[in-house]
Amino acid sequence: MKLKTIAIDDEPLALKLVSDYISKTPYLELVGAFDNPLDAIEFLAEAEAELIFVDIQMPDLTGIEFTRSLQDEHKIIFTTAYEKYALEGFKLNAVDYLLKPFSYEEFLKAAGKAHKIAELEASAMPTVEANNQFLFLKSEYKIRRINFNDILYIEGLKDYIKVYTTGEDKPVLSLNSIKSLEQKLPEEKFMRVHRSFLVNLDKIETIDRSRIVFGKAYIPVSDQYKVKFQEYLDKNFL
């Protein structure tokens, strides 16, 4: 199994070194490199990372403060030139602590710990048959069954999502994130086209100037997702 991994360090050379180490490690996949933790937080709001290498001493937000701000579970490996932060790092259940400058051998030892933990967690999880037909959402003190075939598109707000379905005048409102819902939906059927929108590919009938039309709603396709969406169109274009 490969761990999706990001690196955060305000020093360009240190960031490049860690990124290079990640890229050449077979069981790690580099999905992002950031010179400040605020950009990493924005990235994690939309994307997934299981392992994070993060420097501690950074302006604006330290690696310790960044780790405390995370809402989802991540495996953390701290990288720093200051040994005095080791105890505080381990109090946050960090997988390991790398003291700069560190070699690839030292990096590999720390990364191996994270990978082994991930494998143990995966083997301990009960196997549940995948469901590609529906999901359940909490909405207005009730639990609603949402059939995938009924979904037109999903809009993500700050703390909520709106699920627009066929035959319904109002969307289903749920306290959830668009990121968590995206992970539950079959990727061959649903596509992220904007940081705030997921669409059901089977329900697309009209596209108007980089906007997907669902009745009176116009869903924008942002630059970040335009290439992937165009590839989908090209595969199905006559």
N, C-alpha and C positions, 0 to 999 in steps of 0.2 A: 504494500500500500504506500502511496505517496502522500506526504503531508503538504497541503497548500501553505506557503510560508511567505511572510513579509519581513523586511528589514527596515529599521528606523534609526537614523543617526544624523546629527547635524553636521558632522565632519565628512566632506565629500570622499576623501580617501578611505576612511573607515567604512562608509556606506558601500563603496565599490568593492572593498575587500570582502565584506560579509555577503554581498550580493553574488560575487563570484564563487565564494565557498558554497552558497546555497545551490547555485546553478550546476555545479559539478558533482553534487551529492545525489546519488541515484534515487534515494527515497524522499527527496525534498523537491518541491516545485515552487519556484520563485513566481509569485503572483503580484508583487508590488515592492517598490523601494522608495522610501520617503525621507526627505531631509528635515521634516518636522512632524511631530505627533498629531498635530491638528489635521493635516492632510490624510494621515492614516486613519483617524477617527471617521472622517468623511468617507473614505474608501470602505471601511468595515460596516458602514451603515447600509451599503448596497451589495457588498461582495463578502466572500467567505475566506477566512484564513484560520488554519488550525494551530499554527506555530508562529510565534513572533519573536524575532531578535530585536531588542530595543536597548539603545543607549540610555543611561540614567541621567547624566548631567547634560541637560539641554535647556535652551532659553524658552520662555513662554510656558512650557509644560514639561516637567521632568518625566523620566521613564517610570518612576514610582507613581506619580500622579496620573500618568496615562493609563497604567495598569489598573489603578483603582477605579478609573472612569469606565472601564469596559463592562458592558452588560452581559455579553455572551461569554461562554467558557472558551479560553484560549490557553495554550501551553506557552509559557513565557521563559525566554532565556535572556538574562540581562547581560549587556556588554558595557564595560566601563573601565576607565583608567584609575578609579578610586576604590581601593579595597574596603574602605570604611562603610560602603553601602551594602556589603554582602549580607549582613544580618537582616537589614530591613527588606532586602530582596527576597530572602528565604521566608520571611514572615508572610509574604504574599503568595506562598506556595509556588515559587518559581522552580522550573525544572532544573536550571543550573545557572551559574554565574561565571562569565568569562572575563578575565582581567586582561585589559589591553597592555601591550600587544600580544595577541595569541596566535598560535600556529593553526594550520588546517587540522593537524592531529588533535589538538585541544578542541577545536570547533566540532570535529567529527564525533568526539567522545560525548560532548554535550547534546548534539543533534541525535545521536544514537539513543540516548536516554529518553528523549521526547518520542522518538519513533517506537521504542519498546513499550512505553506507557500507552501510546495510541493503539498498538497491536493488542495489548492486554485488555484494554477497554473494549475494543471491537469484538474480541473473542468472548467477553463476558456478557455482551448484549444479546438478549433473546432474538432469534430470527423470526421476523414477521413477514408474511407474504405481502409483496408490494400490491398496493391498490391503485389502479389507474382509472377508476370510475368516478370516485367521489371523495369528499372530505367533510368533516364536521367543523363548524365554526360557532363560537359563542357570540350571540347577538341579542342585545336587549333582554338579558337574563334568561335567554333560551339557548338551546343548542340546535342549530340549523344544519340539515344535510344539504350540501351543495354538490350537485352533479356536474362533473367537468364539462359535459356536453351542453349544459345550460349557460355556462359562463360566456359572456361577450368580452368583457375586459375588467381589469382590476385597477383601481386608483389608490395609490398610497398617500396618506396624509402624514402628519408628524407622528402621531401615536395610534392612528387608526388606518384601516383599509375599507374601501367601498367596493363591494363585488356586484357588478352589474350583470344581470342575467336576463335571458329571454322570457317574455311573458310577465315581467315584473315592472311596475311603474317606479318603484323605489329600489335603490341598491341595498344590499345587506351590509350593515355597518358592524365592524368587529374591532375590538381592541387587539391589534396585531401589527406586525410590520410586513411590508411588501417583500422584504428579503426572506423572512421565514416562510411566507406563503410560496414564494418562488421555488424554494427547496422542496416543497411538497407536491408541486405540480409536475406532470410529465413534460420533460423538455422538448420532446418531439411535437407536442401539441401547443405549448404556450411559449411566448417569447417576450423578453423585456425589451421595450422599444424606447423607453425613457426612464429616468430615475424614479418617476412617479407612476408609471403605467406598465402593466402586463396585458398582453392581448391573446385571445384564443385564435390561433392561426386559421382554424377551420371556419371561423365566423367572419373572416375578412371578405367583404364583397366589393368595396370601393376604396380607392386610394386617391386622394386629391392633394397634389403638391406636397408630398412628404407628410401627409396627414392621413391617418386611417379613419374612415368614416363609419360610425355606428349610429344610424338614425340622425339625430341632430347633434351628436357628440363628435368632435374632431380630435383625435388622439395624435399628438405630435411625435415624430420619430426624431430623436435628438442625435447630434453628431456622434456621440459616444457609441450608439447602437446602430447607426445607419449602415455600416459596412455589412454587419451580420444580417440585417433585415434585407438588404439588397441581394445578398447571396441566396437567401430564401426565395426572393422573387425571381431571380435568374433561373433557379432550378425548376420553377413552375411557370415560366413565361413561354408563350407560344410565339 
